[in-house]
């Protein structure tokens, strides 16, 4: 089955991509805010949680992606995974001081136990989420699109992370409780967990199983390591070049992203930061949806450079200025560069994956997109914030993120821009030599 942007395909893409990203927003950004506000988590705690989640996501995607290729099925893994994913999110509603204190009445630090439990439960949730979304939904999207519409589909898929941020944080503002109250988080986790379960059930009726060739002649372990074989690398060298570049892009993003909301709320003391972010998110999402079409028409070279330049301009403004209007402009440029870059890199990687082997390559993709950025980026961020000023929040002495995280992200983005320039120069030079 190859999609021609029919209504059912678009509905499935939008619903599963959006709800999946809403769950990832809770995991990637809201859990950080949760353990920060409620238990006084340190930069090292947040870095550890992001890193362990990235490792879990990578291993899961490798194992489940190869398994879905082996059995030639995507649908069961997607809707079943979403249901279990939602159940695991509901489990976070029990990570409360009163509940944990009652279970461990002699514990020296209930907060430390809560942080540890949150990190462990985060890994459990990541297992189900990566099985459903990273491994199988992304493989499904590759299966049902073609080179003619992949950029457009990826533009929709890539705009969902920030749309999800808008939905989560905008919806959270409607809850008449403070983020330092247990009931606030119980409501958040209950709503998000329930929504993910509901979408999983809906997937039984919405998702159409693509026709893929099973890899019965290959061992399961062979499928897992397929994308890492030297012989496979030689057959598709540009795929691995794009993945390396995407890795640098991801590291830049992950230096600041785990601390972004905390920076707005605590570092800049923006109580109404959602109202500032909302217009930027909407505009960046529209820009990204349109930019996917630019990739379809002009290709990787002409579509990727504006993305990383916009990202750099956003970093510079956010690093230098703290005035609300300039923070909005910096955030808008950063979000446009981030989302459009995700769309372009995602599309070129999908285009470079050999046909009928998309599941095998999802693990490789997640190494470049999640594992390395998720370990290296937050580690750099925690080093940058090591000596950040501290304040007493909810009875805990807690660090306050500062603008230096954007400077660190800018350095990595500049390295990426230089690498892209060298790649394109080499291609043009080789082309000229061949013509002569």
N, C-alpha and C positions, 0 to 999 in steps of 0.2 A: 504494500500500500504506500503510495506516495501522495502526500497531501497537496491540494491545490487551494489552500486557505479556505476550505469549506467551513460552514458555520459550526459544525460539531467539533472539528479540529480546533478552531479558534477558541471555542468555549472551553474545551478540555485544557488547552495550553494556558489560557488566562487563569482559570480557576485553580488548577493544580500548581501552576507556577506561583501565583499570588499567595495562596494559602501556605504552600511550602516555604516561601520566603518570609511570610509572617512568623511561622514557627522558627525559622532560622534567625530572624531579628530578635525574637525572645531569647534564643540560645546564644547568639553572637554578641548582642549588645545589652539586652535587658537583664540577663543573668548577671552580667558584670555590675549593672546598677543595683540589682537585687542584693548580691553579697556585699557590695560596697556600702549601701545605705543601711542594711539591716545588721550586718555582722562586722563592719569595719575592715573589709578585705584590703590587703596591701597590693601594690603594683605586681609583686611577685606572685601573689595568689591569683590575680587576674591573668597574668602571663601563663602560669601553670595550667589554669583551667582551659585557656584557649589552645595551648600546645597539646594537652592530652586529648582534647576534643578533635584537634586536627589529625593526630595519630590514629584515633579511633575511626574517624571519617575515611582516612586513606585505606586502612586495613579492610574496613567494611566494604568500601567501593571495589577494591581489588577482588575480594572473595565473592561478593554478591554479583558484581558486574560479569565476572567470568562464569558464574553459575547460571545467570540468566541467558548468556550466550549458549552455554552447554545444553540447557533444556529448551532453548528456543522460545522462551516466554518472557514477557515484560509485565503484563497486566496484573497477575496475581501478586507479584512483588511490590507493585505500586500501591494498589488499593489496600492490600494486607499490611504493608509497611506503614501507610498513613494511619491506619486504625491503631496499630501498636505505638506509633509515634505519639499520637494524641494521648493515649493512656499514660505513657511515660511523662508527658508534660503535666498531667494531672497530679503525678506523684510529688511535684515540687510544692504543691499546696500544703504538704505535711512538713516541709522544712521550715519550722517555726521554733522560736525560743521556748514557748510554753510546751509544745509537743516533745521536742528533743530534751528539754530540761526534765520533763516527767519520766522519760525513758532512761536518762542518765543523771540521776539526782546527785551523784557524788563527783561529777565531772568538774575538773578545775576550770575549764573554759567551754561553756556551751556554744559560744560563737565559733570557736575553732572547730568543734564537731559539726556545726551547721555548715561551715565552709567546706569541710571535707566531704560531707554527705552531698552537698550541692555539686561538687566536682565529680564525684562518682556517678550521681544520677545524670549529670550532664553527659557523661560518656555513654550511659545506657540509652539515653534519648538520641544521642548522635548515631548510635548503631542503627536504630530503627529509621531515623531520618535519612541517613546516608544510603541505607538499603533501598528505601522507597524513592528518594529524590535524586541524590548524587549518582547512584549506580544505574537505576532502572528508568526513572523518568527522563534523565538526560540521554540515555541510550535510545529510549523510545522516540524522543524528539529528533535525534539523528536519523533513526529508521524511517520516520514518516515525512521528512522534508527532503528537498532536492537542492542542488546548487543554485537553482533559479529563485527559490524562496527562502533559503536558509538564513540569509542576512536579515530579512524582514522578521522571520520568526524569532531569531536570536535578539533582535531589537526589542521585541515584546518581552521576551524572557529576561533580558538584562535590565529592563526598566523596573522590574518587579521588586528588587531589594529596597529601593528607596520609596516606592509606593507602599510597600509593607511597613517601612518605618513610619510613614505618614499615618497609615491605618492604626498601627499599634500605639504610637505616642499620642495621636489625635484622639483615639478612643479612650486611652488611659486618662486623658484630661477630664473626661466626662464622669470618672469615678470620684465621688465626693469624699475622698480620703487622701491622706498624705502617704508618700512613698516610704515613710518610716514606720508605717502601721502594718501589722501582719495581715489584716483583713484586705488591705489594698492588693497585696500580692496573691492572696487566695482567690480573689475575684479574677485577676489577670490570668493566672494559670488555669483556672476553671474554664474561662471563656475560650482561651486559645486552644487548650486541650480538647474541649468539646467540639470546636470548629474543625480541627484537624480530623477527628474521628468521623464527623459528619461527611466531610469531603471524601474520606476513604471509602465510606459506604456508597457515596454517589459515584465513585469511580467504577464500581461494579457495572453500572449502566452506561457511563460515558466513554470509558476508554475502549478503543478498538485495538485488538491484538494485531501488531504488524506481522507480516510474513517474513521471517528470517530463517536463514539456513542454520541448522544446528551443527555444532562442532563435535559430532560423535566420534570422529576419527582422531580426536585429540584428547589427551588426558586433562582432567580438571586442573591439576597443578600446572600443566602446560599452558592452559588458557590464562591462568593467573599471571604467569611471568612472561606471557607472549610479547607484550609491548616493551619489555626490557631486554629482549634478545638482540645481540649485535647484528644478526642477519636481518631482523625486522627494521632496526634503525637505519641500516644501509639502504633498504628499499624505500623508506619515507624520511629522508634526512630533514626536510624542511618542517615536518611535523614537530620534530624535537627542537629545532631552532625556535619555532613559534612558542613551544612550551617553556623553553628557557626564558624567553622574553616575557611571557605571561607570568612566570614566577617572579621576576624582578618587579613587574607591575603589582602583583599581589603583595609582595613584601612592603612596598611603599604604602599601600593601602592599610595593611595590618599594623603598621607602626602607630598610627593614630586612631584607627577605627574602634578598637576596644575601649578607648578612653574618650571618644568624641562626645557622647551625650553627657558624661560626667564633666567634661571640660566646659560645655555650654552652661550646664546647670550650676556647677561649683566654681570653675575657674573664672568664667565671665559673669557669674551671678545673674543669669538670664532665667527668671522664673517663667517667662512666657516664650521660651526658646522654640516651642512647637509652632507658634504663630510666625516666627521668623523662618523656620525651616520649611513650613508647609508650602509657601509660594515657590521657594527654591526647588523643592522636591517635584512639584507639579511641572514646573518649567523644564527641569532636567529630564524628567520622564518623557515629556513630549519630544524634547530634543533627541533623546536616545531612540525613541520609536522611529523618528524620521532618519536618524543617522544609520540605522540598519539598512535602509534603502540605498544610502550613499555607498556602503560597502558592496551591495549587490551590483551597483552600476560602475563604480570606480576601482574596486578591489582593495586589497590590504594596504598597500603603500600609501595611497592618497587618503585613506580613511583613518589610519591609525595615528599619524603624526599630529593632526589637530587635537586628538583626544589627550595625548600625553602632554602637549603644550598647555591645553586648558587646565589640566590637573596641576601643572607646575605654577601657573598664574594664580590658581586658587590657593595653593599652599603659601605662596609669597604674601598674598593679602592677609590670610589668616594668621601668619606668623608676625606680621608687622603691626596690624591694626586690631583694635578691640572695640571700636565704635560700632554700634548696632547695624547701621546701614552698610558699612564696609564689611562687617562679618557676614551679612547677607550676600553681598556680591562675591566675596571669597568662597562662601559655602556653595553658591550657585555654580561658579566656575569649577570648583572641586567636584561637585556632584555630576555636572555635565561630563567632565573628563573621566570620572570614575565609571559611570554607567555606560557611556558610549565606548570606552575602552574595553569594558567587559563584553559588550556586544560584538565588537570587531574581533577581539582575540578569540572569543567563543566561536564565532562563525568561521574564522580561518582554520581553527583547530578541527572543527567538525568537517570542513571541506577536505582536510588533509588525512582524515581517518579512512583506512581501507574499507571498502564496502563489506557489509555483513560481519564486521568485527568491532562494531561500536561498543559493545559491552566489555570486550577485552581491554579496550583502550580507556574506559572510564577511570580505571584505577590509576593509569599513567597520568591522565588529565588531573585527577585529584591530587596527585603528588605535587604537580606544578601549581595548581590553583589553591590548594588547601594546606597540605602537609608542610611544605617548606615555608610558605608565607606565614602560616599559622604558628610555626615554631620560632622562626627567625624574627618576623615583624614585631610581635608583642614583646619578645626578649629585648630587642633594641629599644622599644618604647619604655619598658620597665627600667632599662639603664638610664635613659634620658630623664626619667621622672624619679630616679633614685634619691635625689636630694631636694625634691619638691617640698614646698612648705606644707605644713600639716595643720589641721583644725580638728576640734572635737565635734563629731557628728554622731548623733544617736548613742551617745555615751562611749564612743570609740574614737581614739586619735587616728585620723585618716588623712592620707595624702590628697593634695589638690592638684589635678593636672594643669599644665601650663602650655603656652604656645610653642615650646621647643619641639613638641612631637611633630609639628608641621615642618619644621626645619629638617629634622631627620628624614621625614618622608620625601621632602624636596630633593635631598642629596641622592637618594635612590632613584627618583624619577629622572633626574638629570643624567645619571649613569645609563638609564634605559633609553633616553633620547639619543645619547651618543652611540649606544649599541645599534639602535635602529638606523641611524645615519650611516654607520659603517656597513651594515648589512645591505642597504639600498645602494650605496656607492659601489660595493663589491659586485652586486648584481648588474649594475649599469656598466661597470668596467668589463665584466665578463661578456656582456651582450655586445659591447663595442668591439671587443677582440674577435668574437665569433663572426661579426659582420665583415670585419676586415680580412 
